[in-house]
Amino acid sequence: MSIPVPPRPSGYRLGSGDAPIQIEVFIDLECPFSKKGWSTMSALANQSGDRLQPAIAGRPIAITALPAILCDHRQSWDLTKALAKVAGADGPRGWQFISHLYQHQQTFSGDAFNSKTRQELFDLIEQLITAFDPNLPAAEVVKASSSDDGAIASQAKASIRYAISQGVWSTPTFVVNGSQVPQLESSATVSDWHEFLASLD
């Protein structure tokens, strides 16, 4: 069976697709190491003072967040679908909601959900959506993203398939201009990123 071609590039991008430095960060919403790496990516995106057009030392960069799901993180799939529904094709909104989910990661990761049901997860996601944007019809969002079929699931699957095609097996994984950068792990600081990006000049 052929894999469908997504209608748009996967992920949630800050910056221009024409920027000379393209960073892809593969994350799992339930992964504590992804949360740690996300903090650094957010700080990096804010360096220029304009998160919509990030730059390092005056050099434009783009950072794309790409959800990938690790096999032992059972909540990530439904959270990733909720992200797809809340953000759609809006990159900055996707970043905002990812940050919101990481702020509340302790409520759905690991031991917090070992003895809970999928319905309880949907109830929690509804609460998280309401806290993120009270104007969103949270119950409708959860209903639309609870199915494992349809457009929302397909959007979520596209990012996961892309991660697999890039050889991503752990999170976070950082890719710069098409090449994985294994020396930059979740513990890498903003200074580490500055040093690495300066070496590309």
MOLINVEN-V914465 format. One record per residue. RES is the residue in three letters. OMEGA is omega as a letter, one per 20 degrees, with the letter a starting at -180 (999 if undefined). NEAR is the number of other C-alpha atoms within 12 Angstrom. D_LAST is the distance of its C-alpha to the last C-alpha in Angstrom with 2 decimals. Layout:
((RES:OMEGA:NEAR:D_LAST) (RES:OMEGA:NEAR:D_LAST))
//
This chain:
((MET:a:3:43.19) (SER:r:4:40.11) (ILE:a:11:37.45) (PRO:r:14:37.39) (VAL:a:15:34.35) (PRO:a:21:33.35) (PRO:r:13:33.81) (ARG:r:16:30.31) (PRO:a:23:27.04) (SER:r:32:27.58) (GLY:a:41:26.45) (TYR:a:40:25.88) (ARG:r:39:22.72) (LEU:a:39:21.43) (GLY:a:34:19.23) (SER:r:24:18.98) (GLY:r:23:18.93) (ASP:a:17:16.84) (ALA:a:23:13.91) (PRO:r:23:10.56) (ILE:r:30:10.43) (GLN:r:29:13.90) (ILE:r:39:15.29) (GLU:r:40:18.80) (VAL:r:48:20.99) (PHE:a:45:24.28) (ILE:r:45:26.98) (ASP:a:44:30.72) (LEU:r:47:32.65) (GLU:a:39:35.00) (CYS:r:34:32.51) (PRO:r:28:32.22) (PHE:r:25:28.86) (SER:r:37:27.55) (LYS:r:33:29.00) (LYS:r:28:27.15) (GLY:r:33:23.77) (TRP:r:43:24.68) (SER:r:28:25.12) (THR:r:30:21.54) (MET:r:44:20.29) (SER:r:34:22.65) (ALA:r:26:21.46) (LEU:a:34:17.80) (ALA:a:33:19.10) (ASN:a:23:21.06) (GLN:a:25:18.41) (SER:a:20:18.34) (GLY:r:16:22.12) (ASP:a:21:22.26) (ARG:a:28:22.39) (LEU:r:28:22.91) (GLN:a:27:19.60) (PRO:r:34:17.26) (ALA:r:30:14.05) (ILE:a:32:11.81) (ALA:r:17:11.36) (GLY:a:17:12.50) (ARG:a:23:10.10) (PRO:r:28:12.66) (ILE:r:37:13.05) (ALA:r:38:16.18) (ILE:r:43:18.03) (THR:r:40:21.01) (ALA:a:48:23.77) (LEU:r:45:25.76) (PRO:r:48:29.10) (ALA:a:42:30.06) (ILE:r:37:33.41) (LEU:a:29:34.20) (CYS:a:16:37.66) (ASP:a:17:39.18) (HIS:a:26:38.24) (ARG:r:25:41.12) (GLN:a:38:40.54) (SER:a:36:37.02) (TRP:a:37:38.35) (ASP:r:40:40.54) (LEU:r:46:37.98) (THR:r:45:35.37) (LYS:r:41:37.99) (ALA:r:44:38.80) (LEU:r:47:35.14) (ALA:a:39:35.18) (LYS:a:36:38.35) (VAL:a:42:37.36) (ALA:a:30:33.90) (GLY:r:31:34.50) (ALA:a:24:31.55) (ASP:a:25:30.57) (GLY:a:31:27.15) (PRO:r:30:27.46) (ARG:r:26:31.03) (GLY:r:31:30.00) (TRP:a:38:27.66) (GLN:a:27:30.57) (PHE:r:34:33.02) (ILE:r:41:30.86) (SER:r:29:30.52) (HIS:r:29:34.27) (LEU:r:39:35.03) (TYR:r:32:33.01) (GLN:a:23:34.91) (HIS:a:25:38.07) (GLN:a:31:36.98) (GLN:a:20:39.74) (THR:a:25:42.34) (PHE:a:36:41.52) (SER:r:29:39.79) (GLY:a:20:41.38) (ASP:a:15:44.83) (ALA:a:18:45.12) (PHE:a:23:45.97) (ASN:a:17:47.44) (SER:a:13:50.95) (LYS:a:19:50.26) (THR:r:15:50.63) (ARG:r:22:48.39) (GLN:r:17:50.50) (GLU:r:20:49.78) (LEU:r:28:46.06) (PHE:r:32:46.63) (ASP:r:26:48.57) (LEU:r:31:45.75) (ILE:r:40:43.17) (GLU:r:32:45.53) (GLN:a:26:45.64) (LEU:r:34:41.86) (ILE:r:32:41.55) (THR:r:23:44.26) (ALA:a:19:42.56) (PHE:a:27:39.26) (ASP:a:19:40.95) (PRO:a:13:44.73) (ASN:r:13:44.94) (LEU:r:19:43.90) (PRO:a:20:46.89) (ALA:a:28:45.80) (ALA:r:24:48.69) (GLU:r:21:47.95) (VAL:r:32:44.26) (VAL:r:35:45.27) (LYS:a:22:47.90) (ALA:a:25:45.50) (SER:a:33:42.88) (SER:r:33:45.45) (SER:r:23:46.08) (ASP:r:21:44.32) (ASP:r:15:44.65) (GLY:a:17:43.87) (ALA:a:22:40.92) (ILE:r:32:39.56) (ALA:r:27:39.73) (SER:r:28:38.10) (GLN:r:37:35.14) (ALA:a:41:34.79) (LYS:a:32:35.23) (ALA:r:30:32.51) (SER:a:39:29.82) (ILE:r:33:31.44) (ARG:r:27:31.69) (TYR:r:29:28.02) (ALA:r:33:27.24) (ILE:a:21:29.62) (SER:r:14:28.11) (GLN:r:22:24.68) (GLY:a:19:26.42) (VAL:r:30:26.32) (TRP:r:23:29.18) (SER:r:29:28.39) (THR:i:37:27.06) (PRO:r:41:24.71) (THR:a:42:22.32) (PHE:r:38:18.68) (VAL:r:30:16.92) (VAL:a:27:13.33) (ASN:r:22:13.04) (GLY:a:17:16.30) (SER:r:18:15.83) (GLN:a:24:17.66) (VAL:a:24:16.09) (PRO:a:20:19.30) (GLN:r:18:18.03) (LEU:a:28:17.71) (GLU:a:29:21.39) (SER:a:30:23.58) (SER:a:23:23.59) (ALA:a:28:19.86) (THR:r:22:19.57) (VAL:r:26:17.49) (SER:r:18:16.10) (ASP:r:20:15.25) (TRP:r:31:13.32) (HIS:a:26:11.46) (GLU:a:16:10.65) (PHE:a:20:9.69) (LEU:r:26:7.46) (ALA:a:15:5.69) (SER:a:9:5.52) (LEU:a:13:3.80) (ASP:999:12:0.00))
//
